[in-house]
Amino acid sequence: MRRLDGVDCATRLNAALAVSLKSKGIQYVGRYLGNSWKSMDKTEADAIIAAGLQIVSIWETNPTHAAYFTKDQGVLDAKDASSYAKAISQTEGSAIYFAVDYDAAPADMPLILNYFSGVREGIDKSFRVGVYGSYSVLQKLYHHQAVDFYWQTTSWSRGNVAGFHHILQYQHNTTLAGILVDYNEFSNRAGSWSRNAGSIEGPFNTYTVQPGDILGKIAVRFGTTVAELVKLNNIDNPNLIYPGQNLQLSGPSYYTIQSGDTLSQIAFTFGTTVAQLQVWNEIHDPNVIRAGQRIRVK
């Protein structure tokens, strides 16, 4: 059974709705950048963050047919998305997801790749690039290491699930807290953001090796080196890695506890366990932590 970690929606959220979603166990909310009827402004972003939720930023104008996907359109979308992200004070280092919102055919893939090369060219370097799309779209972009984060929809995926996805949208048009949402399962923070994100120090990713991976490509994708990966993972031969192998991508990372945090929430966010956090940080009672306390999370 899939976890319900987050939702995405076209409804503008006020403080009451954001709090209601949080009370139902939601940790992440996907919302749109821009100036359309479904886009969030800074007031909404502030309300979402105040409720203790993380935001996943989405850019989508009309990416529903192959002709949309040109390099020039990618450059334009990236520049516009960056401008709107800055206007709502989106945290540096977080992601903007660009949508491929239709059943893309194999013949469309070169166009989609060209579009994302434009996105890479046009995006403000404060932000990272994500893709939202079907299994086949994610597979093609992953093969070319075209983006940083992968959000798969089960729509048009024909039962396939990419092993490298960061978010999986698995249920659509469901009512929760009185609004229509899509359900999502998160494998990690996936480029989400809040304005407390600055209290997270250092990278905190791990990665599961996929068929066809080589250490060099993994290093490039995550902004590290083969030598660093070899050292962190005690790899004897960098040419011998295998699908399913879990790789640590960085050294220890730390988080400064915020008001309202619990150790179980922190463990889930960083993909670890309460017991491991207790060991790393010599926490004897998992129910006793304090705002401002700095703990190791990776």
Residue pairs with C-beta under 8 A, 6 or more apart in sequence:
2 168
2 170
2 171
2 183
2 185
3 185
3 186
4 25
4 26
4 183
4 184
4 185
5 26
5 27
5 28
5 184
5 185
5 186
5 268
6 26
6 27
6 28
6 29
6 30
6 54
6 56
6 167
6 184
6 185
6 186
7 21
7 26
7 28
7 29
7 30
7 176
7 181
7 182
7 183
7 184
8 29
8 30
8 31
8 56
8 58
8 169
8 181
8 182
8 184
9 29
9 30
9 31
9 179
9 180
9 181
9 182
10 32
10 37
10 38
10 180
11 17
11 38
11 179
11 180
11 181
12 38
12 40
12 44
13 21
13 29
13 31
13 40
13 44
13 47
13 48
14 44
14 47
15 47
15 50
15 51
17 177
17 178
17 179
18 29
18 47
18 48
18 50
18 51
18 53
19 51
20 177
20 178
21 29
21 51
21 53
21 176
21 177
22 51
22 52
22 53
24 176
24 177
26 53
26 176
27 53
27 54
27 186
27 265
27 268
27 269
28 53
28 54
28 55
28 56
28 184
28 186
28 190
28 192
29 48
29 53
29 54
29 55
29 56
30 55
30 56
30 57
30 58
30 97
30 182
30 184
31 39
31 40
31 44
31 45
31 48
31 55
31 56
31 57
31 58
32 38
32 39
32 40
32 57
32 58
32 59
32 60
33 39
33 40
33 57
33 58
33 59
33 81
33 84
33 85
33 88
33 96
34 59
34 61
34 80
34 81
34 84
35 84
36 61
39 84
40 48
40 55
40 88
41 88
42 87
42 88
42 89
45 55
45 88
45 89
45 90
48 55
49 55
49 194
49 195
49 196
52 260
53 194
54 189
54 192
54 193
54 194
55 90
55 192
55 193
55 194
56 95
56 97
56 151
56 167
56 190
56 191
56 192
57 81
57 85
57 90
57 94
57 95
57 96
57 97
57 193
58 96
58 97
58 99
58 132
59 77
59 80
59 81
59 96
59 97
59 98
59 99
60 98
60 99
60 101
60 132
61 77
62 68
63 69
63 98
63 99
63 100
63 101
63 102
64 101
64 102
65 102
66 104
66 105
66 107
66 108
66 111
68 115
69 100
69 108
69 111
69 112
69 114
69 115
70 111
70 114
70 115
70 118
71 114
71 115
71 117
71 118
71 121
72 118
73 115
73 118
74 98
74 114
74 115
74 116
74 117
74 118
74 119
74 120
74 121
74 122
75 118
75 119
75 121
75 122
76 118
76 122
77 98
77 118
77 119
77 122
78 96
78 98
78 118
78 119
78 120
78 121
78 122
78 123
78 124
78 129
79 122
79 123
79 124
81 96
81 98
81 123
81 127
82 96
82 122
82 123
82 124
82 126
82 127
85 96
85 124
85 126
85 127
86 124
86 126
89 195
90 96
90 127
90 193
91 193
91 194
91 195
91 197
91 198
92 126
92 127
93 126
93 127
93 128
93 197
94 127
94 128
94 191
94 192
94 193
94 197
95 127
95 128
95 129
95 130
95 148
95 149
95 190
95 191
95 192
96 123
96 127
96 128
96 129
96 130
97 130
97 131
97 132
97 149
97 151
97 191
98 115
98 116
98 119
98 129
98 130
98 131
98 132
99 131
99 132
99 133
100 112
100 131
100 132
100 133
100 134
100 137
101 132
101 133
102 156
103 134
103 155
103 156
104 112
104 133
104 134
104 136
104 137
104 156
106 136
109 136
109 137
109 140
112 137
112 140
112 141
113 140
113 141
113 144
113 146
116 129
116 131
116 141
116 146
116 147
117 146
119 129
119 147
120 129
120 146
123 129
128 148
128 149
128 191
129 146
129 147
129 148
129 149
130 147
130 148
130 149
130 150
130 151
130 166
130 190
130 191
131 137
131 138
131 141
131 146
131 147
131 149
131 150
131 151
132 151
132 153
132 169
133 141
133 151
133 152
133 153
134 152
134 153
134 155
134 156
134 157
135 152
135 156
135 157
135 158
135 160
135 161
135 162
136 156
136 157
138 150
138 152
138 162
138 164
138 165
139 162
141 147
141 150
142 150
142 162
142 164
142 210
143 212
145 217
145 220
145 221
148 191
148 221
149 166
149 167
149 190
149 191
150 162
150 164
150 165
150 166
150 167
151 165
151 166
151 167
151 168
151 169
151 184
151 190
152 161
152 162
152 165
152 167
152 168
152 169
153 169
154 161
154 168
154 169
154 170
155 169
155 172
161 168
163 208
163 210
164 207
164 208
164 210
165 187
166 186
166 187
166 188
166 190
166 191
167 184
167 185
167 186
167 187
167 190
168 184
168 185
168 187
169 182
169 183
169 184
170 183
170 184
170 185
171 182
171 183
172 182
172 183
173 180
173 182
174 180
174 181
174 182
174 183
175 181
186 192
187 271
188 204
188 205
188 206
188 270
188 271
189 204
189 269
189 270
196 258
199 255
199 256
199 258
200 253
200 254
200 255
200 256
201 253
201 254
201 255
201 256
202 250
202 251
202 252
202 253
202 254
202 298
203 222
203 223
203 249
203 250
203 253
204 250
204 253
204 270
204 271
204 297
204 298
205 222
205 249
205 250
206 246
206 247
206 248
206 249
206 271
206 298
207 218
207 222
207 246
207 247
207 249
208 244
208 245
208 246
208 247
209 218
209 241
209 242
209 243
209 244
209 245
209 246
209 247
210 243
211 243
213 241
213 243
214 239
214 241
215 226
215 229
215 230
215 235
215 238
215 239
215 241
216 226
218 229
218 247
219 225
219 226
219 228
219 229
222 249
224 249
224 250
226 238
229 235
229 238
229 247
229 249
230 238
232 247
232 248
232 249
232 250
232 251
233 247
233 248
235 241
241 247
248 298
250 298
252 296
252 298
253 270
253 296
253 297
253 298
254 294
254 295
254 296
254 297
255 266
255 270
255 294
255 295
255 297
256 292
256 293
256 294
257 266
257 289
257 290
257 291
257 292
257 293
257 294
257 295
258 291
259 291
261 289
261 291
262 289
263 274
263 277
263 278
263 283
263 286
263 287
263 289
264 274
264 286
266 277
266 295
266 297
267 273
267 274
267 276
267 277
270 297
270 298
272 297
272 298
274 286
277 283
277 286
277 295
277 296
277 297
278 284
278 286
280 295
280 296
280 297
281 295
281 296
283 289
283 295
289 295
